[in-house]
Amino acid sequence: MPLKADTTNKADTGKAPSKHGCLFIISAPSGAGKTTLCKRLMDRFDIIYSVSYTTRAPRKDERNGVDYFYISKEEFEKKIREDKWAEWAEVHGNFYGTSAEYLNDALLSGKDILLDIDVKGTLQILKRYPDSITIFIMPPSFDDLRIRMESRGSDNREVIEKRLRNAKQEMAQRNLYKHEIINDNLDKATSQLFMLVEKYRSGNL
């Protein structure tokens, strides 16, 4: 079903679009393969990846408008007061958020959008966009998730344990999502994701 965009406080242009776009939300615990699946989805379909805003400084090789939109803390807080964020959070002293105006404009013009956000962000988005297509990516098991994190070799034990605690909390809320895909085989999970997205884009769901 095409998504109905939130049109609160938007002027009526008098021109109705031929169709509303679909808003796809994909969430997963760290290590479940979400990043790879999202990349494959973007390579396969004409879907816009929603770039988040942040107040943190750009890291090496990051580009403004590609990895994030970088703005000041003052500007971000001003947009909070003006209710300009579809979802936002403060993480380690930095703000991250998704522009409601951007989502509205894209959806009303018939464009499909992909949001790669966590469970808390999803709950905020659903308040504005209750028809969002929510998909949760699950690892085969919690033990498998631990093995994946440890095999990366990029995080110490303390970081891994923290990620696993967060993962357990997120996995416990997966029933909030309309769809669940178990990533026990990457190609199989990719195929399931493609079929699901195609059905929504074609109006068959």
WOWO-V9074 format. One record per residue. N is the residue number from 1. D_CENTER is the distance of its C-alpha to the mean C-alpha in Angstrom with 1 decimal. Layout:
N&D_CENTER, N&D_CENTER
This chain:
1&18.8, 2&17.7, 3&15.6, 4&17.7, 5&16.3, 6&17.3, 7&20.5, 8&21.7, 9&24.0, 10&23.7, 11&27.1, 12&28.2, 13&28.9, 14&30.9, 15&29.1, 16&26.9, 17&24.4, 18&25.2, 19&21.9, 20&18.6, 21&15.5, 22&12.9, 23&9.4, 24&7.5, 25&4.7, 26&5.0, 27&6.2, 28&9.5, 29&12.3, 30&13.3, 31&15.5, 32&14.3, 33&13.6, 34&9.9, 35&10.4, 36&13.3, 37&12.1, 38&9.3, 39&12.3, 40&14.6, 41&12.7, 42&12.8, 43&16.4, 44&17.3, 45&16.0, 46&16.2, 47&12.6, 48&11.4, 49&8.6, 50&7.8, 51&9.5, 52&9.5, 53&12.9, 54&14.8, 55&18.4, 56&19.0, 57&21.2, 58&20.1, 59&20.7, 60&23.1, 61&22.0, 62&18.9, 63&19.1, 64&18.5, 65&16.3, 66&15.1, 67&13.5, 68&13.4, 69&15.5, 70&18.1, 71&19.9, 72&22.4, 73&22.1, 74&24.5, 75&22.5, 76&19.3, 77&21.5, 78&23.2, 79&20.0, 80&19.3, 81&22.9, 82&22.4, 83&19.3, 84&17.4, 85&14.0, 86&11.6, 87&10.4, 88&11.8, 89&13.2, 90&16.1, 91&16.0, 92&19.4, 93&20.8, 94&18.2, 95&15.9, 96&12.3, 97&10.9, 98&9.4, 99&12.5, 100&13.5, 101&16.2, 102&14.2, 103&12.1, 104&15.5, 105&17.4, 106&15.3, 107&15.1, 108&18.8, 109&19.8, 110&18.6, 111&15.7, 112&12.8, 113&9.3, 114&6.2, 115&2.8, 116&2.1, 117&3.3, 118&6.8, 119&9.1, 120&10.7, 121&7.9, 122&7.4, 123&11.2, 124&11.5, 125&9.6, 126&11.8, 127&14.8, 128&14.5, 129&13.1, 130&14.6, 131&14.6, 132&10.9, 133&10.6, 134&9.0, 135&9.4, 136&10.3, 137&11.7, 138&15.0, 139&17.5, 140&21.0, 141&22.2, 142&21.9, 143&24.8, 144&23.2, 145&20.1, 146&22.7, 147&24.5, 148&21.5, 149&20.9, 150&24.6, 151&25.1, 152&22.9, 153&25.6, 154&23.6, 155&23.4, 156&26.4, 157&27.1, 158&26.1, 159&22.5, 160&22.2, 161&23.5, 162&21.1, 163&18.1, 164&19.7, 165&20.3, 166&16.7, 167&15.9, 168&18.6, 169&17.4, 170&13.9, 171&15.6, 172&18.0, 173&15.5, 174&14.2, 175&16.6, 176&14.5, 177&12.4, 178&14.2, 179&14.1, 180&14.5, 181&15.2, 182&17.4, 183&17.3, 184&21.0, 185&21.5, 186&19.1, 187&20.8, 188&21.0, 189&17.4, 190&16.6, 191&19.2, 192&17.9, 193&14.4, 194&16.3, 195&18.6, 196&16.1, 197&14.3, 198&17.9, 199&19.2, 200&16.8, 201&17.4, 202&21.1, 203&21.3, 204&22.5, 205&20.2
